[in-house]
């Protein structure tokens, strides 16, 4: 979907020093129209009489922000609006999407797994990079990931055996290890009673019913059977990286976040909602 309307567009320079050019965002028209309808309902609920941006234009603005992670000033120049208007439009759109994303629960994932006859789902952690959070050393250290050597957040995901992204937890500071983040999200308590769960070695000791690989004993070698079991488990589990890639398809989570930590949960849930609007994995569950 192109951001600019019309059959032709000539690149130009603005007085503020921005170079305007024609660009496109690969998102279905149905997704933009669905988001626009949600925005119209929000406007009606708030009794908004007039908006500078039409709901569909605002929906495209929100999608463009989440897909490209451009600054508000850059997006505002492209849409011909002020930076403050751009900020308000994007914030409102993210709020609307986040409300939809929060309604996607782990219990729905468990019901879908049973309905589809899956034998397991895949749990993994995603590092979302961010600017340095916290004014003091202790606050900054909480968001610094020693594994990734940068500041960020830890987002736990649940994917299908085919690698389809099903659910994403609220992000935690980047220093949080995967097994701790999974415990805080309560994933095992809901899923393991109905379906198997595969995870990598970062989740050792999480739950007895979670299937992880076997770590090599110190000073010893694993048996051929143990190595074969590790290979089989890794072959099944690695497909979950496709779901993580779906999450980071939206560049707002792949490049540095430039917002307060309190707003990161809304961004993750908004991206999850957009992914489900594009690739609806729960259609089979609603048809039941």
N, C-alpha and C positions, 0 to 999 in steps of 0.2 A: 504494500500500500504506500503510495507516495504521499509525502507530507504536503507538498504544494499542489494546488489545483491548476488546471489548464493544460493545454497541449504543448506549450513551449515555455522555456524559462531561460533567461539570459543571466549568467553570473554577474554580480555587481558588488561594489564596495559601499559600505555605509559610512556615515560621518563618524560613528563610534569606533570605526576600525575593524568591523566584522565583514568577512567575505561570505556573501550569500550564494548558495549553490543548491541545485535540486538533489534530493536524496530520497531514499525509500526505506521502509521498515517492513520486513517480511512477516506480516501478521494477517490472518484471515479477516475478511470484511465482517464476518459474523461475530468475531471477537470484539471488534471495535463497536459494532452496533449493540452488542450485548452490554458492553461497558457504558456506552452512551445512554442506554435505557436505565441502567442503574443510577447514573448521574442525574437523569431527569427525575427519578423517584426521590433522590436525595434533595434536589432543588425544590420539589414539591413539598417534601416533609419540612424543609426549612423555610418554606413560603418565600422563596427567592423570586422576585418579580422580573429582574433583568440581569443578564450576564453578558460580558463582553464577548466571551467565546460560546459558540453553540455547543451543545452536549457532545456531538460527534467530533467537533474540532478539539474539544477538551480531552476526549478519549484518545485521540491520536497523539495529543501532546503528552499524555501520561504514558502511553505505550512507547513513544519515542524516548522519553526520559529513562524508563526502565531498560529499554533495549540498548541504548547508547551511553548512558551515564554522562551526557553532556552537562555542563554547568547551566544554571538557570539563565545566566546572561546570554549564553550561546543559543539556547532554545528560544528565548524571548526575541532575539534578533531574527531568527528564522521564521517565527510566527507573527512578527510585527506587533508585539505587545511589550508592555513594560516588564521588568524583571520581577517586580512584586506581584503582578498579575499572573505571571508564569509560576511563581512559587505557590501562590494560593491555589491555582488550578491543579498543579501536580500533587500538592498535599491532600487536597480533597479527593482526587482520584485514587491515590494510594490508600486513603482511609476507607473508601468504598470497596476497593479490592481486598484490603486486609480483613474487613468484616466477612467477606465471602470465604477467604482463606481460613479463618478461624473456625468456620463451621465444618471443615474437613477434619474428621477425628480419627484416631487410631481404631476405634471400634468399627467405624465404617470400613477401614482397611481390612480388619479381621473378617468382617462379613463378606467383603468382596473376595477375599482369599478363599473362603469356604465355598462361595458361590461358583468361583472359577475352577475349583478343584486343584488349587496350587498345593504343592507339598511344603513349600517354604517361601519366605520373603527374605530380603537382604537388607541388613542394617549397616550403614557406613557413616563416617563423619566427613564433612566438607569444611575446609578453611576458607572463610570469606575475608579477604584483606581489607584493611581500614587504615585511616590516618591514626596517629597516636592519640589515644584517649587518656584523659586524666592529667591534671596539672601537677600532681606530685609523683614521685618515683614509684610509690606503691601502687597508685592507680594505673600507671602506665604498665607496670610489670604484670598486672592481672590480665591484660589484653595481649601480651607478647607470647607468641607460640615458639617454644624452643625447637620444635620439630620443623617448622616452616621458616624460622629465623626472621619473623616480622610480626607486626601487630595485626590483630584481626579477631574474628569470632569463630566459634565452633558451632556448626549447624548439623544436627543429626537427621539423616534421611532414611526413609523406608521405601524400597523399590521392589517391583515384581520380579519373578524369575526371568522375564524377558528384558529387564532393565528399565521398565517404565516407572517414572517417579510417581509415588503415591502420596507421600506425606513428608513434611519437614517440620522439625521442632523449632521452638523459639530459640534464637541464638544465645550462646553463653560466651563469656570472655575467652579469648584464644588460648590462655594458659590452661584451661580446663581440658583434661585428657578425655578421650572418647568414652571410656568405660564409665567415668563419672558423669559425663553429659547424658549418656544413655540411661543411667540410673535416675537422674533427676527428671528426665522426660517421661519416665514410667513406661517405657516401651515393652519390656519383658513381661510385666504384670498383665498387660492386656493381650499381647500377641501369643505368647508361648502356651497359653491354655487352649488355643484353637489351631495353631499352625507352627511349623518349625521356623527357626530363625537362624540365618547364617551371618557370621561376622568374622572380621580378621583378628589377628593376634593382639591388637590393641584392646580387645574386649575380654581377654582372659580373666576369669574370676568374676565375670558379671553375673551369670545365672547358670545353673547346672543344665538347663534345658536349651541354652543357646549353643549352637554348634560352631566352634572355632577350630583353627588348626592346632597342631601340637608343637610346642616350643622344644628346641633341641636341649636336652639336659646338659648342664655344665660338665665338661670333661668327658662326655660320652657321645655316642653316635646313635641316631635313630635307626630303627630296624627298617628293612625294605617295605614292610607293610605300612609302617607309620609314614614313611615318605610318600608312598602311593596314596594314602588317605589324605595327606596334606595337598598333594597335587589335585586330587579330585575335588576337594573342598574349595581350593583356590579357583579352579576352572568354573565352578558354579557361582562362586561369590563375585568374581571380577566383573561379571556382567552388570553389577550394580553401579559401576562407574559410569555407565550410560545415563543413569538417572541423575547422578551428580552433574554430568555435563549438561543435561537438560536444565538444571537449576542455574548453572553458570552461563547458559545461552543468553540470559538477560544480564548484560554487562554491568548493571548496577551492583551485582554480586560477584562479578569476576574481576573488576578493577576496584580501586580504593573507595570505600564508603566515606562520604564526607558529611556525616550527620552525627548527632548525639546518639550514644548507645541506646537510650530509651526508645529511639525511633527505628532501630534495626529490626525488631520483631515485626513491626508493620510492613517493612520492606520485604522481608522473607515471606510473610503470609500473602502479600500482594503478588509476588512473583509466583508463588504456589497456585494462587487462584487463576492467574493468567495462563499458567501451564495447563491447568485442568480445563480452562475454556478452549484452549487449542487442541489438547489431546485428552478427551474425557474418559478416564479409566472406569468411572462409576456408572456408565450408561447401562451396563449389564445388570448392576445392582438395582437401579431404578426401574428397569424393565421387569424385574421379578415380582 
